[in-house]
């Protein structure tokens, strides 16, 4: 897979994952990718729901596969099922990113 396609596909997959998590976690009062609303020197940065804004860090090993039929795919290392008799080249990379998150406060 060419670098531009790799970067594009990786960023789109991360964005989809964040979007899916936003929808799934909203029922619990969790705000994913929350913007900071205030800063307190002693306690840290607060999100829009007045809870401390935290970052969940990801450091993911991913593989890219180019198969003999011209198709490519990106997978988290160690996850993925395949079969068949096509030849393939596999490359491993690491992607690091973080997502700001505000968990609900106990009232």
N, C-alpha and C positions, 0 to 999 in steps of 0.2 A: 504494500500500500504506500502510496506517495505521501510525503510529509504533510502537504496541505490538506489532503483528505483525512489523514490521521488526526491532525489537530482539529479540523472541523468536526469530525465524527465524535472525537473525545469530548469536546466542549458541548456539543449537542446532547450527548448522553449524560454528562454531568448536569446540564440544565434541566433535562427531563427528570432526572432523579430528584433534584431539588424541588421542582414543581410538583411531582407526585408526593413527596414528603410533606410539602406545604398543605396540600389538600387532605392527606390522611391525618396529619397531626393537628389541624385546626380545631377538630372536635374536642381536643384535650386542652385547648387554650395555649398551645405552643405556637410561637411565631418563628418561622424559619426564614433566614436571611433578613432579619429585622435590622432596621436602621437605628443607630444610637439616638436617644432623645436627650440625655443629660450625662454629665460626668461629675462624679463625686470623688475627690482626691483620696478619701479613706476607703471607699467601698468599691470603686471601679466604675465601669460604664453601664448605664441602665438603658434597656430597650423601651419600646413604646408602651409596653404593659407594666413598666416600672419594676421589672425584675432585672437582675444583673445579666448583661449581655455576655454570652459565652461563645467561644468558637469551637466547633467540632472539626478537628483536623483529620484529613485523609492523606495517606501515603500508600498508593495503590500500585501494585505491579500488574501491568496489563500486557497482553500479547496481541500482535497483529498477524493475521494469516493472509497470504496471497496464494490462492490455489491455481492449479493449471488451467482452470476454466475461466480465469480472469476475475473471479469474485474475491472480495476481501471481507474480513470481519475483525472486530475488536472484542476481546474478552478479558475479564478479570482473571489473573493467573490462577490456574488450578481449577477454574470453573469452565465448563464447556464440554459438550458431548459431540462427537463427530464420528463419521464412518465413511466408508467408500474406498475407492481405489485411486482417487485423484492425488497427484503429487502436490506438495505444498511447502512453502517457506514460512517459518515462524520467527518473529522478532519480538523481543521483550523490552519494555520501557517502563519507567516509573512516572507517575503523575502525582503531584502534591498540590493540595488545595485545602481551604477551610471554608466553613459555612457558619456565619453568625446565627445564634439561636437564643431565644428568650423562652425559658420555661415559665409556666404560670407560678404566681406567688400564692402561698397559703394565706388565706385571709383570716 
